[in-house]
């Protein structure tokens, strides 16, 4: 019997809400990605004392089952690991099903002080510099990166954005309360809700397959990013992240139980074998963990360092893709190479035409000062 608040109409927010959960009553073509989901609306603020918006956790998580957020707002440009980023990482680490999804920004035309000139290190907002969140770049429907879509790396060289989605010429609900019209808009703001909505469907799929239990956000993030359609340079890069999301592929991996969740302690190893059948075109393996929050403005934000290696039947060792984060435009635009990763809490190995047989996955607790570290590992054949 609680009285409903007076509605407030805002074109940007209403358009994004329609992309998330719009029912498509006027035109089913423009229904939202997760059209049966429940949406709660929070004010965006950067003031932690307000208790509003992203500062309304854990209450929103514990009392309203808000497990995914979609936020298309900026707060500075390449500002480093701020107290806002620290809070986002702490929330996701402490609330195991929570995932924050943010727009990457539209600042690729400017310099934000990374040191490589215009266009690099232009992710907008301290909260988007967090390790455990997902920042989303802007694609056209033809899989072209929009020229102003903000690029990575993060201030400390980590992979940003994590992925891309279509955010150009997106048609969704408008803010006109009487005419019931649709509007077409563009920007990373409108790519973000497509990813959040796709995550909601993955969460639902997991709950259907697992007796209503909520999944860990570490598993959901790994499923989403490992199955991205690779765009740009082979492997991850600072423009497209791991690529364009492909939620159907992610769900097929989930449905096939091609994942593991476990933990590893300092200087110890977790190993698992998988069988690769004949004539597999590509093998993808991703390790991801929700890392503990780091200190504000730390030069390196990674706290718990795990490492992924893969061994084939002939005992050859494979390492994950690593990007060169040197403050040089040519280096930042160069393809990833296989190395030991000491910066990111997400690591991926991809191989074309892997040999058939028994492969061994190894997760090493290289530097785990906080006792042990939970992780998710997914693989796709």
N, C-alpha and C positions, 0 to 999 in steps of 0.2 A: 504493500500500500504506500510505498514511498513515492512522494511527488516527483514527477519528471522535471528536469531543469528546462528552462526556456532554450530552444535550439539556437545555436550560433552557426551561421553559414559562412564558410570561408572556402573560396574556390580551390585553392591548392589542396587543402585537407580533404574536401569533399571528393575531388577527383581521385586522390590516392585511395580513399576509403572505397570508392567504387571499383577500382582495380583490384583491391583486396577481396571484397565480399559482395560486390553489387549483384543483385538477383537477376538482372537482365529483364525486368518486367516489361519495359517498353520495347526493347530490342535484345533478344537473347544473344546476339552477336557480341554485345558489349557487356556480358556478364563478367563478374569478377573471377579471379583465379580460384578462390576458395569460397564459393558463393553461399555455402551453408554454415560458414564459420561465425562465431560470436566475436564482435568487435567491441572493445572498450576504448574510449577516447580520453587521452590525457593531454594536458597543456605541456608544450615544450618550454623548458627553461634551463638556464645554466646555473641557477642559484640552488645549491644543495639545501639551504635552510628552508626552502619553500615546501619540501616534501612532495612536489608535484612532478608529473611527467616521469622521466627516467629515474628520478629520485623517489618514486612511489613504490619501490621494491625494498624488502620482500613482500609488502602487503598485497600488491596487485597479483603477485605470483601465488601467495599462500591462500588468499581469500577470494580471488576472482579467476583462478586458473589461467592467468595471462602468462603464457610460456614463450610467445614470440612477439617481439615488437617490430614495428616498421616506422622508421623515423627519417624524414627527408628534410633535414635542417642542417645548417652549417654553423660552425663556431670557430672562426679563425681559419688559417691555412697552414698546413704542415707545422703545427705548433708543438710537435714532439709529444712525449708521454706525459700528459697533463694529469691533474687530479681527477678530471672527468674520465679519462682513459683508465686510470687506476680503478675508479669505482666500477666501470663497466666490466673490467676483468674480474674484480672481486665478486660482483653479483653473479656472473656466470659460473665462476668457480664454486661459489657457495650454494647456488640454486641449480641443481644438476640438469634440469630440463630447460632452463632458460636460454634463449638466443636472441640477441639484439641484431637487427638488420638495418644498415644505414646506406643512404645514397653516398657515392664517392665524392660527388661535387662536379661543378662545371667550370673549373678554373685552369684548364690546361693551357690557356693562352698567356698566363702570367708566371712570374717567378715568385716562389714562396720561400726562397732562401735555402733550398737544399744544397745549392752550389754547382749545379750542372746547367744553369741557365733556364730560360723559359720552358715551361711545360713539364718538368720532372719534379716529383715530390710535391704534388699540388692537391693532395687529399684534404678536403675542407673539414675542419673540426677536430678538436682534441679527442672527443669520444670515438671518432673513427680511427684513431691511432691505436686503439686497444688491440690486444692480440686475439682475444676470444670471440670477437664479433665478426660480422660479415659486412664488408663494404662493397657496393655494387656500382660498376661503371655502366655507361650508356651506349647501347648499340642501336643501329637502324635495323629494319626488318630484313635487310640484305646482309646482315652480319658485319657491317662496317662500323668501326669505332667512330663515334661522333667526335669531331675535332676538338671540342671543348671539354670532353669527358676527362675528369681529373685522373692523373696517373700517379703511380708510386715512384719510388719506394716510400715507406714510412721513414720518419726522421732517422731511425737507427738502421735503416737498410732492409727492413722486412718487406715481404711481398704485400703489396697493396695495388689495386683493389684485389679482393679475393676472387671475384667473378664478375661477369657482365650479363646483362639481360636487355631486352628491347625496352627502350624508354623514349623512343622517338615516334611521334605521331600516334600516341596512345589515346584512344577514345574511351572516355569514362564519364561518370556523373559530374554534372556541373552544380554550382551553388545556388542556382535559381530555384527558390522554394515553391514557385507557382507554375512554371512552364514545363517542368520535368524534361529538360533538354540534356543532351550529351555535349561534351566539349572535347576537342583534341589538343593535347599538350605534349611537350617534349622536355627532356632533361633527365639527369640521373635520378631526380626525385621520383620519376614515373617508372624507372627500372626497378627501384627498390621494392615497391609493393608486389611486383611480380615474383620476386625471389621469396619474400616473406610468405606470400600466398602458397607458393610451391612447397615451401617448408611445412606449412600447415597441413597440406595434403600428405606429405611424407610422415608427419607425426600421426595423422589419422590412420595411415596405412600400417604403421608400426603397432598402434593400439589395437587395431582389428586383428593383427597377427599374433598379439601377445596379451590376450585376455584383458584388454583395457589399460594395461600399464603404460605410463608415459616413458618415452625413450630418453636417454641421455642426450643432451645437445651436442656432445662430442661426436657421437655416432651419426647424428643427423647432419652435422656440418661436413663430416668426412664423406658420407654418402652423396651429398649434394655436389661437393667440389670434385671428387674423384671421377664422377661421371659427366663432367662438363665436356661439351664439344670444344676441342682445342682450336683456338684461333690465334692469329699472329704467329710469333715464333713457336717452334716446337717446344712443348712443355710450358710451364708457367712463365709469365713475363709481367712487366710493370704497367702494361696497357690493359690487357684483357684478364689478368690474374690467371686462373686455371681454365678460363674459357666461358662460353655461354652455357648457362644451366640447362640440363636436359633431365627434367624430373622423372620422366618415364623410365629412362635408363637407371636412375637412382633407385626407383621403386623395384625394378627388376632385380637389382643386386640385393636389396632388402628382402624381397620375397624368396630369393634363392639362398638366403642365409650365408652370403659371402662376406662375413664380417666376424670380428672378434672384439670383445671388450675385456680388458684385464688391467693389471697394474704392474709396475716394475719399481724396484728400489735401487738405491745408489750402487753403481758398479756391478749390478747384476744384469742378467739377460733373460728375456722371454723369447722362446722360439716356438715356431709352429710350421708344420709342413703342409703344403697343398699339392694336389695332383693337377698338372697341366696336360690336357688331352692333345691329341694330334691336331694340326691345322688350325691352331688358334692365331688369329691375325694380330691381336694386341693384348698384352697383359698390363693392367694398371694396379698398382698397390699404393695406398695412402695411409700414413700414420698421422693421427691428430690427437692433441691433448689440450684440454682447457688448463692453461697455465695459471699459476698464482699471480696476483698483482705484483708489480714491481714498484720501486720507489719513484716518486714524481721526478720527471725530467732526467731519468736515468739514461746514460749513453747507450746501454743495451738493456732492453726490457725483458728479455728471456730470463726466467728464474730457474725452472726445472728443464734441463737439457737432455732429451732422449735422442737416439740415433737409430735410423732404419737402414738395414742392409738386407740384401737378397742373394741367395746362393743357388745356382742352377745345378742340374744333375752332374755336370762335369766339374763342379766345385769352383766355377768362376763366380766372382763377387761383383754385385752391382750396387751403386750408390744413388741417392736421390738427386733430383735436379736442384741446382743452386744458381742463383743469379748474381752477377757482379754489381754491387751497389756503390762502386766507386763514383765520386762526384764528377762524372764525365758523361756527356750525352751519348757518345758512341758506346761506352761500356754499358750504360743503362739500357740501351736498345739492342744489345747483343743477346743471342740465344743462351739459355741456361746450359750449364755443363754438369755432369755427375761429379759430386764432391760430398764431403762431410758437411752437414749444415749445422752451424753454431748460432744461428740467429732466430730461426722460425720455429714455431710450435706446430708446424704442418710440413710434412715431407712426402714427396711423391716419386715413385719409380715407375717409368713406363718402358715397355720393350715391345718391339715389333717382331712378330713371328718367333715367339719363345719356343725353345725345344720342348718336346713332350717329356714328361717324367715327374719326378718328385723334386719340388723346389722348397727351400727352407727360408722362412722369414725370421729375421732376428731384430728384436727391439732391445736396445742397450740403454740402461740407466747411466748415461755418461756422467752427469752431474745432477744429482737429485738431493739437494740439501734438506728438503722437508720430508724425509723418511721414505715416502713412496709416491708414485705418480700414476693415477688412472689414465688410460688411453683408449682410443678406438682405432682399429685397423680394418680397412675394407679392401677388397680386391675385386676386380672385374675382368672377365675373360671375353 
